[in-house]
């Protein structure tokens, strides 16, 4: 019995040491990346900070043309998928942020053949120019969106200030 207790304590200590070493390695890798000045890429793809908005052309749900040139900057661009739970959770915060920002706001809603984008389009159309397109449509392809939701902040010079799957706190200028 005492050997069993000693073995359990030893395994527990080894696990704690392993955890501390793992945290240390992760911390060191992050410090190295920060020193090299490399921006952290967004998981799941997408344009990285510093990338220019590529050319694209689409039509909003109101029938107005939209393109990279017409969008300009500063702007906030959000990508949502009709069948996505995180998108549904982010939608009210995105709408509220869009209501409060003076920048241009573009929302892109994607829906497969068995999904209805109407609830998203209805909420977003009140505060943004909305494009509804099939998966990997022209706007999504231009921004290299691979996961939903994705929000891009565009600087005044037309470059990506930030991109993430959450709503950023400030818009680039």
C-alpha positions as CSV (number, residue, x, y, z in Angstrom):
1,X,0.0,0.0,0.0
2,X,2.7,2.6,0.8
3,X,4.3,1.8,-2.6
4,X,1.0,2.7,-4.3
5,X,0.7,6.0,-2.5
6,X,4.3,6.8,-3.4
7,X,3.7,5.9,-7.0
8,X,0.6,8.1,-7.2
9,X,2.5,11.1,-5.6
10,X,5.4,10.6,-8.0
11,X,3.2,10.5,-11.1
12,X,1.4,13.6,-9.8
13,X,4.7,15.4,-9.4
14,X,5.9,14.4,-12.8
15,X,2.7,15.7,-14.4
16,X,3.1,19.1,-12.6
17,X,6.7,19.3,-13.9
18,X,5.6,18.5,-17.4
19,X,2.8,21.1,-17.2
20,X,5.3,23.8,-16.0
21,X,7.8,22.9,-18.8
22,X,5.0,23.1,-21.4
23,X,3.9,26.5,-20.2
24,X,7.5,27.7,-20.2
25,X,8.1,26.5,-23.8
26,X,4.9,28.2,-25.0
27,X,5.9,31.4,-23.2
28,X,9.3,31.4,-24.8
29,X,7.9,30.8,-28.3
30,X,5.6,33.8,-27.9
31,X,8.4,36.0,-26.7
32,X,10.6,34.9,-29.7
33,X,7.8,35.7,-32.1
34,X,7.3,39.1,-30.5
35,X,11.0,39.9,-30.8
36,X,11.0,39.0,-34.4
37,X,8.1,41.3,-35.0
38,X,6.1,38.7,-36.8
39,X,2.3,39.2,-36.5
40,X,0.5,36.2,-35.2
41,X,-1.5,34.7,-38.0
42,X,-5.2,34.2,-37.5
43,X,-6.0,30.5,-37.0
44,X,-8.0,29.2,-40.0
45,X,-6.5,31.5,-42.6
46,X,-7.6,35.0,-43.7
47,X,-5.6,38.1,-44.7
48,X,-3.0,39.0,-42.1
49,X,-2.4,42.4,-40.6
50,X,-0.5,44.6,-43.1
51,X,-2.0,42.9,-46.2
52,X,-3.8,45.1,-48.7
53,X,-7.4,44.5,-49.5
54,X,-7.5,42.6,-52.8
55,X,-9.8,43.6,-55.6
56,X,-13.3,42.0,-55.5
57,X,-16.7,42.8,-56.9
58,X,-20.1,42.0,-55.5
59,X,-23.6,43.3,-55.2
60,X,-25.2,44.1,-51.9
61,X,-28.6,42.9,-50.9
62,X,-29.9,46.4,-51.8
63,X,-28.6,46.0,-55.4
64,X,-25.6,48.4,-54.9
65,X,-22.2,47.4,-56.2
66,X,-19.4,46.9,-53.7
67,X,-15.7,46.4,-54.4
68,X,-12.3,46.8,-52.7
69,X,-12.0,50.2,-54.2
70,X,-15.5,51.3,-53.1
71,X,-15.0,49.9,-49.6
72,X,-11.8,51.8,-49.0
73,X,-10.9,52.4,-45.4
74,X,-11.2,52.7,-42.5
75,X,-13.8,49.9,-42.4
76,X,-15.0,46.9,-40.5
77,X,-15.8,43.8,-42.5
78,X,-17.5,40.8,-40.9
79,X,-18.1,37.4,-42.3
80,X,-20.9,35.2,-41.0
81,X,-22.3,31.8,-41.9
82,X,-26.0,31.1,-41.5
83,X,-25.4,27.7,-39.8
84,X,-22.7,28.8,-37.3
85,X,-23.4,29.0,-33.6
86,X,-20.4,31.3,-32.8
87,X,-21.7,33.6,-35.6
88,X,-25.1,33.8,-34.0
89,X,-23.4,34.6,-30.7
90,X,-21.3,37.4,-32.2
91,X,-24.0,38.9,-34.4
92,X,-25.7,41.2,-31.7
93,X,-22.3,42.6,-30.6
94,X,-21.2,43.2,-34.3
95,X,-24.5,45.0,-35.0
96,X,-24.1,47.2,-31.9
97,X,-20.5,48.0,-32.8
98,X,-21.5,48.8,-36.4
99,X,-24.2,51.1,-35.0
100,X,-21.6,53.0,-33.0
101,X,-18.8,53.3,-35.5
102,X,-18.4,56.0,-38.1
103,X,-16.4,53.7,-40.4
104,X,-17.8,51.9,-43.4
105,X,-19.2,48.5,-42.4
106,X,-19.5,45.5,-44.7
107,X,-21.1,42.2,-43.6
108,X,-20.9,39.1,-45.7
109,X,-23.4,36.3,-45.0
110,X,-22.8,32.9,-46.5
111,X,-25.4,30.1,-46.6
112,X,-25.4,26.7,-48.1
113,X,-28.4,25.5,-50.2
114,X,-30.1,24.1,-47.0
115,X,-29.6,27.3,-44.9
116,X,-31.6,30.5,-44.7
117,X,-29.4,33.7,-44.5
118,X,-32.5,36.0,-44.1
119,X,-32.3,36.4,-40.3
120,X,-28.7,37.5,-40.5
121,X,-29.3,39.8,-43.5
122,X,-32.3,41.4,-41.9
123,X,-30.3,42.3,-38.7
124,X,-27.2,43.4,-40.5
125,X,-28.9,45.4,-43.2
126,X,-29.9,48.0,-40.6
127,X,-26.3,48.9,-39.9
128,X,-24.1,47.7,-42.8
129,X,-23.9,47.0,-46.5
130,X,-24.7,43.3,-46.7
131,X,-23.5,40.8,-49.3
132,X,-25.1,37.4,-49.3
133,X,-23.2,34.8,-51.2
134,X,-22.6,31.1,-51.6
135,X,-19.7,29.5,-49.6
136,X,-16.3,30.7,-51.0
137,X,-18.0,33.5,-53.0
138,X,-15.9,36.3,-54.4
139,X,-15.7,38.4,-51.3
140,X,-14.8,35.5,-49.0
141,X,-12.2,34.3,-51.5
142,X,-10.7,37.8,-51.8
143,X,-10.3,38.0,-48.0
144,X,-9.2,34.3,-47.8
145,X,-11.8,33.5,-45.2
146,X,-11.7,29.9,-44.0
147,X,-13.6,30.1,-40.7
148,X,-16.6,31.8,-39.3
149,X,-17.2,34.3,-37.8
150,X,-14.3,36.4,-39.0
151,X,-13.9,40.2,-38.5
152,X,-11.4,42.4,-40.3
153,X,-10.5,46.0,-39.4
154,X,-9.2,48.0,-42.4
155,X,-7.0,51.0,-42.0
156,X,-7.5,54.3,-43.9
157,X,-4.8,53.2,-46.4
158,X,-6.6,50.0,-47.3
159,X,-4.5,47.6,-45.4
160,X,-5.7,45.1,-42.8
161,X,-5.2,46.4,-39.3
162,X,-6.4,43.2,-37.6
163,X,-8.3,40.0,-38.2
164,X,-9.8,37.6,-35.8
165,X,-12.8,35.4,-34.9
166,X,-13.8,37.8,-32.2
167,X,-14.9,41.4,-32.3
168,X,-11.8,43.7,-32.0
169,X,-12.0,46.6,-29.5
170,X,-10.8,49.4,-31.9
171,X,-10.9,50.2,-35.6
172,X,-7.6,51.0,-37.3
173,X,-7.1,54.5,-38.6
